[in-house]
């Protein structure tokens, strides 16, 4: 599995709607956090190793209603 984090800017007043839609409609989404600062949401996703991250982000996340912009972070290793 690949872990990615997607920071999302939403249309004004739409952050909760986008978060709800991401959790309910996108099976790869593990968690969604509301954040302060430049981005409104932080979405944690688990993708199969063979998945194309670019296609996933542009076709699945960026097309959610209310999404204005995204910034994707690819995680390499989790430390516990």
Beta strands, then each sheet from edge to edge (+ up, - down):
strand 1: 2-10
strand 2: 29-34
strand 3: 41-47
strand 4: 67-75
sheet 1: 2+ 3- 1+ 4-
end
